[in-house]
Amino acid sequence: MPEAEERETWGETTFRVRGRIFAMGMPEGSTVSIKASLDDQAGLVEMDPKTFAVAAYTGRFGWINVKLYRLRRDLGERLIKNAWERTAPRRLVNRPFASRPGRRTAGR
């Protein structure tokens, strides 16, 4: 994700955009916490309570705990993208896809 960085905090790996956390987990862990909306959190937990749970402490803000071994790759990618978009400044989110750092356009 554009301008995303990885930083260790509290003994966990955190993923941030402009200093704000959008995902975190233990380096060798099987569960991660991902930022979500309260509506998304409720829907995911209802849809699959074996994979998703309300995160301790940050759950009141919409964060979810995700068991990685149960997560489909496409859904995981969508959750991370949504978490990044909820966290990044609007002007960064609204930049054209091809102009984002680290992205390639067809033919390059």
C-alpha positions as CSV (number, residue, x, y, z in Angstrom):
1,M,0.0,0.0,0.0
2,P,1.3,3.5,-0.8
3,E,3.4,5.0,2.0
4,A,2.7,2.0,4.3
5,E,5.5,1.1,6.7
6,E,6.2,-1.7,9.1
7,R,7.3,-0.8,12.6
8,E,7.7,-2.9,15.8
9,T,5.7,-1.5,18.7
10,W,4.7,-3.2,22.0
11,G,6.6,-6.3,20.8
12,E,4.3,-6.6,17.8
13,T,4.7,-5.8,14.1
14,T,2.5,-2.8,13.2
15,F,1.6,-1.6,9.7
16,R,1.1,2.2,9.4
17,V,0.4,4.9,7.0
18,R,1.8,8.3,8.0
19,G,2.3,7.0,11.5
20,R,-1.3,5.7,12.0
21,I,-1.7,1.9,12.5
22,F,-4.1,0.0,10.3
23,A,-3.0,-3.6,11.0
24,M,-0.8,-5.4,13.6
25,G,0.2,-8.8,14.8
26,M,2.9,-10.9,16.4
27,P,5.8,-11.8,14.0
28,E,5.2,-15.5,14.4
29,G,1.6,-15.3,15.4
30,S,-1.4,-16.9,13.7
31,T,-3.8,-14.0,14.4
32,V,-3.7,-10.3,13.3
33,S,-5.7,-7.3,14.2
34,I,-7.1,-5.2,11.4
35,K,-8.9,-1.8,11.5
36,A,-12.4,-2.0,10.2
37,S,-15.7,-0.1,10.6
38,L,-18.1,-1.1,13.3
39,D,-20.6,-2.3,10.6
40,D,-17.9,-4.4,8.9
41,Q,-16.8,-5.8,12.2
42,A,-20.3,-6.9,13.1
43,G,-20.9,-8.4,9.6
44,L,-17.6,-10.4,9.6
45,V,-18.1,-11.8,13.1
46,E,-21.6,-12.8,12.2
47,M,-20.6,-14.3,8.9
48,D,-17.7,-16.4,10.3
49,P,-17.1,-16.3,14.1
50,K,-14.5,-19.0,13.8
51,T,-12.3,-16.7,11.7
52,F,-13.2,-13.2,13.0
53,A,-13.6,-11.8,16.5
54,V,-14.0,-8.4,18.1
55,A,-10.5,-7.2,19.1
56,A,-9.8,-6.7,22.8
57,Y,-9.4,-3.0,23.8
58,T,-9.7,-1.6,20.2
59,G,-12.9,-3.6,19.2
60,R,-15.0,-0.6,20.3
61,F,-13.5,1.3,17.4
62,G,-14.2,-1.5,14.9
63,W,-10.9,-3.5,15.0
64,I,-11.2,-7.2,14.3
65,N,-9.0,-10.2,15.2
66,V,-8.5,-12.5,12.3
67,K,-7.2,-16.1,12.4
68,L,-4.9,-16.2,9.4
69,Y,-5.0,-19.9,8.7
70,R,-8.8,-19.7,8.2
71,L,-8.7,-16.5,6.0
72,R,-9.1,-16.7,2.2
73,R,-6.4,-14.7,0.4
74,D,-8.8,-12.5,-1.6
75,L,-10.7,-11.5,1.5
76,G,-7.5,-10.8,3.4
77,E,-6.3,-8.5,0.6
78,R,-9.6,-6.7,0.7
79,L,-9.5,-6.3,4.5
80,I,-6.0,-4.8,4.4
81,K,-6.9,-2.5,1.5
82,N,-10.0,-1.3,3.4
83,A,-8.0,-0.8,6.6
84,W,-5.4,1.2,4.8
85,E,-8.1,3.4,3.1
86,R,-9.7,4.0,6.5
87,T,-6.4,5.2,7.9
88,A,-4.6,7.0,5.1
89,P,-5.3,10.7,4.4
90,R,-8.0,11.3,1.8
91,R,-5.6,13.0,-0.6
92,L,-3.5,9.8,-0.6
93,V,-6.4,7.5,-1.0
94,N,-7.8,9.6,-3.9
95,R,-4.6,9.7,-5.9
96,P,-4.9,7.8,-9.3
97,F,-3.9,4.2,-8.9
98,A,-1.1,4.3,-11.5
99,S,0.7,7.2,-9.8
100,R,1.0,5.5,-6.4
101,P,4.5,4.6,-5.5
102,G,5.4,1.0,-6.1
103,R,2.6,0.4,-8.6
104,R,3.3,-0.5,-12.3
105,T,1.0,0.1,-15.2
106,A,0.7,-2.3,-18.1
107,G,3.6,-2.2,-20.5
108,R,6.1,-1.0,-18.0
